[in-house]
Amino acid sequence: MQYKILSTLLLIVFFTLGSQAQQVPIGNWQTYFTYTSVKSVEKVGDKIFAAGNHLYVYSMGENEFSTYSKVNGLSDVNIRLIRHDVASGFMIIVYENSNIDLYKDNRFYNMPDIKNLNITGSKLINNVFFKNDFIYLATDFGIVVLNPIKREIKETYTLQASSEVLKIKDLTVFNNEFVAATSKGLYSADINNPVLQDFANWNQNGTQDLNTVFTHNNLLYCATKDSMFQVTTNSFIYKYESISEIKKIRTGTSYFYVCESGDLSRSVKRFDVNGNLVDSLRGVNPYDVVEYSPSQIWVADFWQGLTKVDNFKDVGIYRPNSIFDNTIYNLSINNNELYVSGGAERSWIYTFSSSGFNRLQNGEWKWYNRYVNTPSMDTVLDIFDVVVDPKTGHAFGASYGGGLIEVDMENNKSTVYKNNNYIQAANGDPNSYRIVDLKYDDDNNLWMSNYAAPDQLIVKKADGSWQKFSFPYSTSEKTASQIEIDNANQKWMVAPRGIGIYVLNDNNTIDNKNDDQVKKLIVGTGYGNLPNNEIYCITKDKNGKLWVGTADGIGIFNCPESVFSQEGCDAELKIVKYDINAGLLFQREAVKTIAVDGANNKWIGTNNGVWLISDDAEKIIHQFNKDNSPLPSNEITKIVVHPTTGEVFIGTNAGLVSYRGEATDGNKTNKELLIFPNPVPSDYSGVIAIKGLTENADIRITDVAGQLVYRTKAQGGQAIWNGSTYTGKKPSTGVYYVFVTNEDGSATKVGKFVYNQ
């Protein structure tokens, strides 16, 4: 993604959505998608709809935004096209996978018929046309007539020439005829012909591969990917040629508009009633445009989001406050704030991502990259991880190629560390300093992995001095990625690409190399007993056990502190029974990430979605994928659990979402007891949360007479109640008391709330 400085007047308006700063109810989802890239735009009354991966709406009258995703109405992700029919009131939302949503009166209706069609070839929906309350879809396999009121497909017209099914790119009506732009010219037929399914009733005009056909001022036009023509009975009259691809053509009252985008030109061209070019707007990257009035257009800008243009010169960008983009490589929680690393790699080859990192603070996103806040990141690309110094509050970013960057976020200052005798260049690539993972130990020493360098593990000590460590690799590629520190202060480092795990015991004397111990763990009894040598992640749980995610399931080190003892410590390959068959834990699954919640349950991320399993791995508590949840993709990149709120942030290859979990970290006392919602509304259907508790506290809910209504145990530092008694009935309206006692009875607390029936 890039950004250009606009030559016209540029106004950028950001809106922070209040809902992002509020607590999401337990069991509910939240989305955190970017709104910086828009592919389609439409107006509905005084509202402007902007679609990209997801949908957002700007209300001109109320001067505010609404956003839509799979959480609150949409059925899918990655929108290709939105169009509104004034006559019927329906708006159609077309996805890249040919799924369809209809929208009317703030309600969504899904029509997956074309997506689910079992046909050979492409099912792509290229454009739509409205006529007599029907929606005509121009698709790669023909013209599909959709009845939005009955929400059904009425009929399909397949045009087939010389045994080839013609791709229908666009459709319009001119002189009482349907006119279709196809891969083999224009085809027209009488709109009143009762058998339009018969190809013999369609007449051909021209043979060019056409993408667009439209009418304006009683004239008919068509366009290829780069040229536009006026169509007469006998010929195509050349009108305009673009040096870039024509993305979309939209008509207005007096003008029509051509969106063109490519390496040579990005602009909106304006044409008059006679089809003559009269003006050009540059400084935008337009994929679509809609006219609000003759003096105002709204542009779907692929780089900057929804863009308003007044008088064809004054440009303003309108979008909700959001994450920079949907590239989610890593997630971390620092000082109760979420940090999202936007770097990327493909088979450990850098991608030159300029996304930098994002910070979610009090419900508002802030960006740190070469475009915003941190110009020094111009050469510090592919940020893989972010941690925050507990003392200074400075953020440290691991760059895969650019070394280590320290960012003073309050003063917008930064320092880059590389080639300092400790952070070293990759073997065979002298200008690449590949820092992958960062981890603070309890003494505030910052440990980092240096991929492909002569010394793969580095530490920046709390006193500012540095040290480095190498491992006895048997291969030329000295890979290094995630670091985990066990309860004995031993450093476990993943060596990806099928090498295994290295463990360092520096005997708490970082500068004394003479007492260091190093061990390599791989598959095989006595060698570590890993389920597979391709390691993706290591996570320490609340009992100090290390859970290792591999290309073939999970291994659990129950005794990591003893790994250097004479007995050693092999991974347990746990056998579980989740269905009718027993097998090894997540066998045949690529386990990409493991996170631990406040109750020591494990969130498991794979290429097939997300699981929440119990602390002992014996029970599946939840299982989520893109079909049964708002997940935008089943390919999970990272999961992290907010210790205070229990919000489970899930990074995917299509963006970031979260799920409000039941468990939080336990407090030292019960003094911060909080019950919400309080009062409980009469129409409330969610669970009632009791938080701020000591770990695994005993919870008893009684009425004012002391009668026990419900009893439960906290999940970490939070307990929930579904609002029903043991008999399944709702209690009467009134005041209820919550009695909290920790496990040994030394810390008690009483709270109360109002319940409305």
C-alpha positions in Angstrom: 0.0 0.0 0.0 1.2 3.5 -0.9 0.2 7.0 -0.2 0.6 10.0 -2.6 0.6 13.7 -1.6 -2.4 15.3 -3.3 -1.9 18.3 -5.4 -5.4 19.5 -4.7 -6.7 20.7 -1.3 -6.7 17.6 0.9 -8.8 17.2 4.0 -8.6 14.0 6.0 -11.4 13.4 8.5 -11.0 10.5 10.9 -13.7 9.3 13.2 -13.2 7.1 16.3 -16.1 4.7 16.6 -17.4 4.9 20.1 -18.2 1.2 20.1 -14.6 0.3 19.8 -13.8 1.9 23.1 -16.7 0.1 24.9 -16.6 -3.3 26.4 -17.9 -6.0 24.2 -20.2 -8.4 26.0 -18.9 -11.9 26.9 -19.3 -14.3 24.0 -19.5 -11.5 21.4 -17.2 -10.6 18.6 -15.5 -7.4 17.5 -13.9 -6.5 14.2 -10.8 -4.4 13.7 -10.5 -4.0 10.0 -8.9 -1.3 7.9 -10.9 1.2 6.0 -8.1 2.7 4.1 -8.8 0.8 0.9 -12.2 1.1 -0.9 -13.1 -0.7 -4.2 -16.8 0.3 -4.6 -19.0 3.2 -3.6 -22.7 4.0 -3.7 -25.1 6.6 -2.4 -28.4 5.8 -0.7 -30.3 9.0 0.2 -27.9 11.1 2.2 -25.7 8.1 3.1 -22.5 7.1 1.2 -21.6 3.4 1.3 -18.0 2.4 0.9 -16.9 -1.2 0.3 -13.6 -3.0 0.3 -12.8 -6.0 2.4 -15.8 -4.9 4.5 -18.4 -2.2 4.4 -18.7 1.2 6.1 -21.3 4.0 5.7 -20.9 7.8 6.1 -24.1 9.6 7.1 -23.9 13.2 5.8 -26.8 14.3 7.8 -25.6 13.0 11.1 -21.9 13.4 10.2 -21.0 9.9 11.6 -19.9 6.5 10.5 -21.3 3.0 10.8 -19.4 -0.2 10.0 -20.6 -3.6 8.9 -18.9 -7.0 8.9 -19.8 -10.6 9.6 -20.4 -9.5 13.2 -23.4 -7.4 12.4 -25.0 -8.3 9.1 -22.6 -9.2 6.3 -22.3 -12.9 5.3 -18.8 -12.7 3.9 -15.6 -10.7 3.3 -13.9 -9.1 0.4 -16.6 -7.1 -1.4 -16.3 -6.6 -5.2 -19.3 -4.3 -5.9 -22.2 -2.5 -4.3 -25.1 -1.0 -6.2 -28.5 0.5 -5.1 -31.8 0.3 -6.9 -33.8 3.4 -6.1 -37.0 1.9 -7.5 -37.0 -1.3 -5.3 -35.0 0.1 -2.4 -32.6 -2.8 -2.4 -28.8 -2.6 -2.4 -26.9 -5.5 -3.7 -23.5 -6.5 -2.2 -21.4 -8.7 -4.4 -18.4 -10.5 -3.0 -15.3 -11.7 -4.9 -16.4 -15.3 -4.4 -19.8 -14.5 -6.0 -21.7 -14.6 -2.7 -24.5 -12.0 -2.5 -26.1 -10.0 0.2 -29.2 -7.8 -0.3 -29.6 -4.8 2.0 -32.8 -2.8 2.6 -34.2 -0.9 5.6 -31.1 -1.8 7.7 -31.5 -5.5 7.2 -29.3 -7.9 5.3 -30.4 -11.0 3.4 -27.9 -13.5 2.1 -28.2 -15.2 -1.3 -25.4 -17.7 -1.7 -27.0 -19.4 -4.8 -24.3 -18.4 -7.3 -21.4 -19.0 -4.9 -22.8 -22.5 -4.3 -23.4 -23.3 -8.0 -21.7 -26.5 -9.1 -20.5 -25.5 -12.5 -17.3 -25.7 -14.5 -15.5 -22.4 -15.0 -15.7 -19.0 -13.5 -18.7 -17.7 -11.5 -17.5 -14.2 -11.3 -20.1 -11.4 -11.1 -18.8 -8.5 -13.1 -21.6 -5.9 -12.9 -25.3 -5.4 -12.1 -28.2 -3.7 -13.8 -31.7 -2.8 -12.4 -34.9 -3.1 -14.4 -38.5 -3.4 -13.3 -37.6 -4.4 -9.7 -35.3 -7.2 -11.0 -31.6 -7.3 -10.6 -29.7 -8.5 -13.7 -26.2 -9.9 -13.0 -23.6 -9.8 -15.6 -21.5 -12.9 -14.9 -18.7 -15.0 -16.5 -21.3 -17.7 -17.3 -24.2 -15.5 -18.5 -26.9 -13.1 -17.4 -28.7 -14.1 -14.1 -32.0 -12.5 -13.3 -32.5 -12.1 -9.6 -35.8 -11.3 -7.8 -34.8 -9.4 -4.7 -38.3 -9.5 -3.2 -38.6 -13.3 -3.3 -34.8 -13.6 -2.9 -34.6 -16.1 -5.7 -33.0 -16.5 -9.1 -35.7 -16.1 -11.7 -33.8 -17.3 -14.8 -30.4 -17.3 -16.5 -29.5 -16.4 -20.1 -26.4 -18.2 -21.4 -24.8 -16.7 -24.5 -22.8 -19.3 -26.3 -20.9 -18.7 -29.6 -19.0 -21.5 -31.4 -19.3 -23.7 -28.3 -17.8 -21.0 -26.1 -19.8 -19.5 -23.2 -19.4 -15.7 -23.5 -18.4 -13.8 -20.5 -20.9 -11.1 -19.8 -19.0 -8.1 -18.5 -21.8 -5.5 -18.3 -25.4 -4.9 -19.2 -27.7 -2.0 -20.0 -30.9 -1.1 -21.9 -31.0 1.1 -25.0 -33.8 1.6 -27.5 -35.9 -1.1 -25.7 -33.2 -3.7 -26.1 -30.9 -5.4 -23.6 -27.3 -4.6 -24.6 -24.6 -6.9 -23.2 -20.8 -6.2 -23.2 -19.1 -9.5 -23.7 -15.7 -11.0 -24.4 -16.7 -11.1 -28.1 -18.3 -7.7 -28.7 -21.8 -6.3 -28.0 -24.9 -8.5 -28.0 -28.4 -7.1 -28.1 -32.0 -8.5 -27.8 -35.5 -7.2 -27.5 -36.3 -6.8 -23.8 -39.8 -8.1 -24.4 -38.6 -11.3 -26.1 -40.0 -14.2 -24.0 -37.1 -16.6 -24.8 -34.0 -14.6 -24.2 -32.4 -17.9 -23.1 -32.2 -18.7 -26.9 -28.9 -17.4 -28.2 -30.5 -17.1 -31.7 -32.5 -14.1 -30.4 -29.3 -12.1 -29.7 -27.6 -10.0 -32.3 -23.8 -9.3 -32.4 -22.1 -5.9 -32.9 -18.3 -6.0 -33.1 -15.9 -8.6 -31.8 -13.8 -6.7 -29.2 -13.4 -7.9 -25.6 -15.5 -5.3 -23.9 -15.7 -4.6 -20.2 -18.4 -1.8 -20.0 -21.6 -0.7 -21.7 -23.7 2.3 -20.6 -26.0 5.0 -21.8 -25.8 8.7 -21.2 -28.0 11.5 -22.7 -29.7 8.9 -25.0 -26.3 7.8 -26.4 -24.8 4.3 -26.1 -21.2 3.8 -25.2 -18.9 0.8 -24.6 -15.4 0.4 -23.4 -12.5 -2.1 -23.4 -10.0 -2.1 -20.6 -8.4 1.1 -21.9 -10.5 2.6 -24.7 -14.0 4.1 -24.9 -16.4 4.3 -27.9 -19.8 5.7 -28.8 -21.9 2.9 -30.4 -24.0 3.6 -33.5 -26.0 1.1 -35.6 -23.0 0.5 -37.9 -19.9 1.5 -36.1 -17.9 2.2 -32.9 -16.8 5.8 -32.8 -13.6 6.3 -30.9 -14.0 8.8 -28.0 -11.1 8.3 -25.5 -8.1 6.1 -24.8 -6.6 5.8 -21.4 -2.9 5.0 -20.7 -4.0 3.0 -17.7 -6.7 0.5 -17.0 -10.3 1.7 -16.9 -11.6 0.4 -13.6 -15.2 1.7 -13.7 -17.5 4.1 -15.6 -20.4 5.7 -13.8 -23.0 8.1 -15.1 -24.4 11.2 -13.4 -26.9 13.9 -14.3 -24.9 16.0 -16.7 -21.6 14.2 -16.7 -20.3 10.7 -16.7 -17.0 9.7 -15.0 -14.2 7.3 -16.0 -12.0 5.8 -13.2 -8.6 4.8 -14.4 -5.8 3.4 -12.4 -2.4 2.0 -13.2 1.3 2.7 -13.0 1.1 5.5 -15.6 -2.0 7.3 -14.5 -4.5 7.4 -11.7 -7.3 9.8 -12.1 -11.0 10.5 -12.6 -12.0 11.8 -16.0 -15.2 13.8 -16.5 -17.1 13.8 -19.8 -20.0 16.0 -20.9 -23.4 15.1 -22.4 -21.8 14.7 -25.8 -19.1 12.3 -24.5 -16.3 14.9 -24.7 -13.6 14.9 -22.1 -13.9 18.2 -20.1 -11.8 17.7 -16.9 -9.4 15.4 -15.1 -8.9 14.9 -11.3 -5.5 13.5 -10.3 -4.1 12.6 -6.9 -6.6 9.8 -6.3 -6.5 6.1 -7.0 -10.1 5.5 -8.2 -11.7 2.1 -8.5 -15.3 3.5 -8.5 -17.2 6.8 -8.3 -20.7 8.0 -7.6 -22.2 11.4 -8.2 -24.0 13.0 -5.2 -24.7 16.2 -7.1 -23.3 17.9 -10.2 -20.8 19.6 -8.0 -19.9 16.7 -5.7 -18.6 13.2 -6.4 -17.5 10.4 -4.0 -14.6 8.2 -5.0 -13.7 4.7 -3.9 -9.9 5.3 -3.5 -8.0 2.0 -3.3 -5.2 3.7 -1.3 -6.9 6.2 1.0 -10.5 5.1 1.4 -13.7 7.0 0.9 -13.0 10.3 -0.8 -15.2 13.3 -1.3 -14.5 15.7 -4.2 -16.2 19.1 -4.4 -16.1 21.2 -7.6 -13.9 18.5 -9.1 -10.9 19.9 -7.2 -11.3 20.0 -3.4 -10.5 16.5 -2.0 -11.4 15.2 1.5 -10.9 11.7 2.9 -13.6 10.2 5.1 -13.0 7.1 7.0 -13.4 5.7 10.5 -10.4 5.4 12.7 -9.0 2.0 12.0 -5.9 -0.2 11.8 -3.5 0.7 9.0 -4.2 -2.4 6.9 -5.3 -6.0 7.3 -1.8 -7.5 7.3 -1.6 -9.2 10.7 1.8 -10.9 11.4 2.0 -10.7 15.2 0.1 -9.4 18.2 1.3 -8.4 21.6 -0.2 -6.8 24.7 1.9 -4.1 26.4 0.6 -1.9 29.3 -2.9 -3.1 28.5 -2.6 -1.8 24.9 -2.7 -3.9 21.8 0.2 -3.8 19.3 -0.2 -5.2 15.8 2.9 -6.0 13.8 2.2 -5.5 10.1 5.3 -7.2 8.7 5.2 -10.3 6.6 7.3 -13.1 5.2 6.8 -15.9 2.8 9.0 -18.9 3.5 11.3 -16.6 5.4 11.7 -14.3 2.4 11.0 -10.6 3.2 8.1 -8.9 1.5 9.2 -5.3 2.0 6.0 -4.5 3.9 5.7 -0.8 4.9 2.8 -1.3 7.3 5.0 -0.9 10.4 3.1 -1.4 13.6 -0.3 -0.3 15.0 -1.2 0.6 18.6 -4.7 0.3 20.0 -5.0 2.8 22.9 -8.3 3.6 24.6 -10.3 2.4 21.6 -8.3 4.5 19.0 -5.7 3.2 16.5 -2.4 5.0 16.0 0.0 4.1 13.2 3.8 3.9 13.2 5.3 3.5 9.8 7.2 5.3 7.1 4.1 7.4 6.1 2.8 8.3 9.6 4.6 9.2 12.9 7.9 7.4 12.1 9.6 8.5 8.9 12.8 6.8 10.0 11.1 3.5 9.2 11.7 4.3 5.5 14.2 1.4 5.5 13.0 -0.5 8.5 10.4 -2.8 6.9 8.6 -6.0 7.7 8.0 -5.4 11.4 7.6 -8.8 13.0 7.2 -8.1 16.7 6.7 -5.2 19.1 7.4 -4.9 22.8 7.4 -1.9 25.2 10.2 -1.1 27.6 8.5 -1.2 31.1 10.7 1.7 32.3 10.8 4.2 29.4 7.6 3.3 27.6 9.5 3.2 24.3 8.4 0.6 21.7 10.9 -1.7 20.2 10.2 -3.2 16.8 11.8 -6.2 15.3 12.5 -5.6 11.6 13.2 -8.6 9.3 15.9 -6.9 7.3 16.2 -3.5 9.0 17.4 -4.5 12.5 15.9 -3.2 15.8 14.0 0.1 16.0 13.3 1.9 19.2 10.4 4.4 19.0 9.7 7.1 21.5 5.9 7.2 20.7 5.2 10.3 22.8 7.8 12.5 21.0 7.9 10.8 17.6 11.6 10.0 17.8 13.3 6.8 16.9 16.7 5.0 16.9 17.7 2.1 14.7 20.2 -0.6 15.9 22.1 -2.8 13.4 25.6 -3.6 12.5 26.7 -2.9 16.1 28.8 -6.0 16.5 25.8 -7.7 18.1 23.0 -7.3 15.6 24.6 -8.9 12.6 23.8 -9.2 8.9 22.5 -12.4 7.5 25.0 -14.8 6.1 25.3 -14.1 2.4 23.2 -11.0 2.6 25.4 -8.2 4.1 22.7 -5.5 4.1 20.0 -7.5 5.8 19.7 -7.5 9.6 16.9 -9.9 10.4 15.4 -9.5 13.9 12.4 -11.7 14.3 11.2 -11.9 17.9 11.6 -9.8 21.1 11.1 -10.9 24.7 11.8 -9.1 28.1 12.9 -11.2 31.0 12.1 -10.4 34.6 15.3 -8.3 34.9 14.3 -6.0 32.1 16.8 -7.5 29.7 15.6 -7.4 26.1 16.2 -10.7 24.2 16.0 -10.9 20.4 16.5 -13.5 17.7 18.7 -12.7 14.8 17.8 -14.9 11.8 20.6 -16.3 9.6 23.3 -14.3 11.6 26.5 -15.9 12.9 25.1 -15.4 16.4 21.3 -16.1 16.6 20.4 -14.9 20.1 21.1 -11.3 21.3 20.3 -9.5 24.5 20.2 -5.7 25.1 20.7 -5.6 28.9 18.9 -3.3 31.3 22.1 -1.3 31.8 22.4 -0.7 28.0 25.2 -3.1 27.3 24.8 -6.0 24.8 25.7 -9.7 24.6 25.2 -12.4 21.9 25.0 -16.2 21.8 25.3 -18.7 19.0 24.0 -22.3 18.7 25.6 -25.4 17.1 23.7 -25.5 13.9 24.4 -28.5 11.6 22.9 -26.7 8.6 24.2 -23.6 6.8 21.0 -21.7 7.4 21.0 -20.5 11.0 17.3 -19.9 11.4 15.9 -18.1 14.5 12.4 -16.9 15.4 10.3 -17.0 18.6 11.8 -16.8 22.0 10.1 -18.1 25.3 11.6 -17.9 28.8 10.7 -20.6 31.2 10.4 -20.3 35.0 14.1 -21.2 35.4 15.0 -18.2 33.2 16.2 -20.5 30.4 15.7 -19.2 26.9 13.9 -21.4 24.4 14.3 -20.3 20.8 12.5 -21.7 17.7 14.8 -22.6 14.8 12.2 -22.8 11.9 12.5 -24.5 8.6 12.6 -28.0 10.2 15.5 -27.5 12.6 13.8 -27.7 15.9 14.3 -25.8 19.2 17.4 -24.5 20.9 17.5 -24.0 24.7 20.1 -21.7 26.4 20.8 -21.8 30.1 23.2 -18.9 30.8 23.1 -19.7 34.6 21.9 -16.1 35.2 25.4 -14.8 34.2 24.8 -13.3 30.8 28.4 -12.0 30.4 30.0 -15.3 31.6 30.0 -17.7 28.6 32.0 -20.4 30.5 29.0 -21.6 32.4 26.5 -21.6 29.5 24.6 -24.8 28.5 23.0 -25.3 25.1 20.7 -28.1 24.0 18.9 -28.9 20.8 15.4 -30.5 20.8 14.0 -32.5 17.9 11.8 -35.5 17.3 12.6 -38.8 19.0 12.6 -40.1 22.5 15.5 -38.7 24.5 16.1 -35.9 22.0 13.1 -33.8 22.9 10.3 -36.0 21.6 8.8 -33.2 19.5 5.9 -34.2 17.3 7.6 -32.6 14.3 10.8 -30.6 13.7 8.9 -27.8 12.0 8.1 -25.5 14.9 5.7 -22.6 14.7 5.3 -21.4 18.3 6.1 -21.9 22.0 3.9 -20.7 24.8 4.3 -20.9 28.6 1.1 -21.6 30.5 0.2 -20.5 34.0 1.8 -23.7 35.5 5.1 -23.1 33.8 4.6 -25.8 31.1 5.7 -25.1 27.6 3.2 -25.8 24.8 4.9 -26.2 21.4 2.9 -25.9 18.2 4.3 -27.8 15.2 3.4 -28.8 11.6 1.9 -31.9 13.1 0.3 -31.1 16.4 1.3 -30.1 19.9 4.0 -31.2 22.3 3.9 -30.3 25.9 7.0 -29.9 28.1 5.8 -30.5 31.6 9.3 -30.2 33.1 11.1 -27.4 31.2 13.3 -26.5 34.1 14.8 -30.0 34.0 15.7 -30.0 30.4 19.5 -29.9 31.2 19.3 -32.4 34.0 20.6 -35.9 33.7 17.0 -37.2 33.2 16.2 -34.5 30.7 12.7 -33.4 29.7 11.0 -34.8 26.7 7.7 -33.4 25.3 4.5 -35.2 26.2 2.6 -36.3 23.1 -0.8 -36.2 24.7 -3.5 -38.6 23.5 -7.0 -37.1 23.6 -10.4 -38.2 22.5 -12.4 -35.3 21.0 -14.8 -37.4 18.9 -15.3 -41.1 18.5 -11.6 -41.6 17.8 -8.6 -41.0 20.1 -5.4 -39.5 18.7 -2.4 -37.2 19.5 -3.2 -33.6 20.4 -4.0 -31.7 17.1 -2.2 -34.4 15.1 -2.1 -33.5 11.4 -2.8 -29.9 12.1 -0.3 -27.1 11.6 -0.5 -25.3 14.9 0.5 -21.7 14.2 -0.2 -20.0 17.5 -1.1 -20.9 21.1 -2.4 -18.4 23.7 -3.3 -18.9 27.4 -6.3 -17.2 29.0 -6.8 -16.4 32.7 -8.1 -19.9 33.5 -5.1 -21.5 31.8 -7.3 -22.7 28.9 -5.5 -22.8 25.6 -6.5 -20.9 22.4 -5.1 -22.8 19.4 -4.8 -21.2 16.0 -4.3 -23.3 12.9 -4.9 -23.1 9.1 -8.4 -24.5 9.8 -9.6 -22.0 12.4 -9.5 -21.6 16.2 -10.1 -23.9 19.1 -10.4 -23.2 22.8 -9.4 -26.2 24.8 -9.4 -26.8 28.6 -6.2 -26.3 30.6 -5.5 -30.1 30.6 -6.4 -30.3 26.8 -9.1 -32.9 27.6 -12.1 -30.9 26.4 -12.9 -28.6 23.5 -14.8 -25.6 24.8 -15.2 -23.6 21.6 -14.3 -24.2 17.9 -14.5 -21.3 15.4 -14.1 -21.1 11.7 -15.2 -18.6 9.0 -18.4 -20.6 8.4 -19.7 -20.5 12.0 -18.2 -17.3 13.3 -17.2 -13.8 12.1 -13.6 -15.0 11.4 -12.7 -13.5 8.0 -10.4 -16.5 7.2 -9.5 -19.9 8.7 -5.8 -19.1 8.3 -4.8 -17.9 11.8 -1.5 -16.0 12.2 -1.5 -15.1 15.9 -3.7 -15.1 19.0 -3.2 -13.1 22.2 -5.5 -12.7 25.2 -5.9 -9.4 27.0 -5.2 -10.3 30.7 -7.6 -7.8 32.2 -10.6 -7.8 29.9 -10.4 -11.4 28.6 -10.7 -10.2 25.0 -9.1 -12.7 22.7 -7.5 -11.0 19.7 -7.3 -13.3 16.7 -5.1 -12.3 13.7 -5.8 -13.9 10.4 -4.4 -13.5 6.9 -7.5 -11.4 6.1 -7.6 -9.1 9.1 -8.1 -8.8 12.9 -11.1 -9.8 15.0 -11.7 -10.5 18.7 -13.9 -12.7 20.9 -14.8 -11.6 24.4 -13.8 -14.7 26.4 -15.0 -15.7 29.9 -11.6 -15.8 31.6 -9.3 -13.1 32.8 -6.2 -13.0 34.9 -6.8 -13.2 38.6 -6.2 -10.3 40.9 -4.3 -10.4 44.2 -7.4 -9.3 46.1 -11.1 -9.0 45.5 -11.2 -5.2 46.1 -11.8 -4.4 42.4 -15.0 -6.4 42.2 -17.1 -5.2 39.3 -20.5 -6.5 38.1 -21.8 -5.7 34.6 -24.2 -4.9 33.3 -25.5 -3.3 36.4 -28.4 -2.8 36.5 -29.3 -5.7 34.2 -31.9 -4.5 31.6 -35.1 -6.4 31.3 -34.4 -7.2 27.6 -30.8 -8.3 28.2 -30.0 -11.7 26.8 -26.3 -12.0 27.4 -24.4 -13.2 30.4 -23.7 -11.2 33.6 -20.0 -10.9 34.3 -18.4 -10.6 37.7 -14.8 -9.5 37.3 -11.8 -8.2 39.3 -11.6 -11.4 41.3 -8.8 -13.4 42.8 -7.9 -16.5 40.8 -10.5 -19.2 40.8 -12.5 -17.5 43.5 -15.8 -19.0 44.9 -18.9 -16.9 43.8 -22.3 -17.1 45.4 -25.3 -15.0 44.3 -28.2 -14.6 46.8 -31.4 -12.6 47.0 -32.0 -10.0 49.8 -33.3 -12.8 52.0 -30.0 -14.7 51.7 -31.5 -17.4 49.5 -28.9 -18.9 47.2 -29.7 -18.3 43.6 -26.5 -19.4 41.9 -23.0 -20.6 42.7 -20.0 -20.9 40.5 -16.2 -20.6 40.3 -14.2 -17.9 38.6 -12.4 -18.6 35.4 -9.1 -17.0 36.4 -10.3 -13.6 37.6 -13.8 -13.5 36.1 -17.1 -15.4 36.7 -20.2 -15.4 34.5 -23.9 -16.1 35.2 -26.4 -16.6 32.5 -29.2 -15.0 34.6 -31.0 -18.2 35.4 -31.4 -20.2 38.6 -30.6 -23.8 39.0 -34.1 -24.7 37.8 -33.6 -22.7 34.6 -36.0 -19.9 35.6 -35.3 -16.2 35.6 -35.2 -14.6 39.1 -37.6 -11.9 40.1 -36.9 -8.2 39.7 -34.9 -7.0 42.7 -31.5 -6.5 44.3 -29.1 -9.4 44.4 -25.9 -9.9 46.4 -22.6 -11.4 45.2 -20.4 -13.0 47.8 -16.8 -13.6 46.7 -14.2 -15.7 48.6 -10.7 -16.7 47.4 -9.5 -20.3 47.5 -8.1 -20.2 51.1 -10.9 -18.0 52.5 -8.5 -15.1 53.3 -9.9 -12.6 50.9 -13.7 -11.9 50.8 -15.8 -9.2 49.1 -19.5 -8.5 48.8 -21.1 -6.7 45.8 -24.7 -6.1 44.7 -26.6 -5.5 41.5 -30.2 -4.9 40.3 -31.8 -7.5 38.2 -34.9 -6.5 36.0 -37.2 -9.3 34.9 
